[in-house]
Amino acid sequence: MFTSQGPSLRELAVQALSSVEHGYDLLAPKFDRTPFRTPDRMLDAVEETLAAREGSFGSGLDVCCGTGAGLGMLRRLCRDRVTGVDLSAGMLAEAARAHPEGVDLVRADALALPGALWGAYDLAVSFGAFGHFLPSQRPALFAQVHRALRPGGVFAFPVGAPIPPTHPLWWAVAGFDAAMRVRNAVWRPPFVMYYRTFPFGPVRADLQAAGFRVETVPLEHFGYREDGTPRWRLLLARKGA
């Protein structure tokens, strides 16, 4: 899973025993050489699907942008301002190195976006960050994104099909979540990162409660399961006009 240029087991252990913010500050220089970075294949699929359905956008916001994997996609989709927001200064420093021009980077908590970002964007995206928010925090997160969008703006992110309990990956992610719950019960500061706290039904309900109109479209690049359902879908949450 990790290349020789990626973090060592010791570095990962230190990160896991830190807060989310400090942990990612530590991991940032090697983050793009871990399997945690959003794959280019996913970014390309989202970009192509958005371009085909929506065309171009005015300005774009990457919520919890990390090292900036999604910012290049936003620059191609958006005609105007592109902004990345993240809590980790270390991750933002890497994003700045990857995108020295054409991107504004803002250090902020996604649960409390600065007022300067309110009503400024036509497209918001997020990749791989939702496990850092507890279910009780989702309404606040979605309310912040809703506030950042202009009327008619779109919040887009990929959603994978549920993993059946018969699949080994189900047990792997369940085991990881259980280990994190034990870690957070006995160690401070907490490190919030769970894989099974973002189910589609409750997420859709929380988005609708925040004022979004929700639809999904298949990400054709990843094909379909045996039952005919897509392996991945792009969720499009649109703010009312």
Buried (B, 14 or more C-beta within 10 A) or exposed (E): EBEEEBBEEEBBEBBBBBBBBBBBBBBBBBBBBBEBBBEEEBBEBBBBBBBEEBEBBBBBBBBBBBBBBBBBBBBEBBEEBBBBBBBBBBBBBBBBEBBEEEBBBBBBBBEEBEEEBBEBBBBBBBBBBBBBBEEEBBBBBBBBBBBBBBEEBBBBBBBBBEBEEEEEEBEEBBEBBEEBEEBBEEEEEEBBBBBBBBEBEEBBEBBEEBBBEBEBBBBBBBEEEEEEEBBBBBBBBBBEE
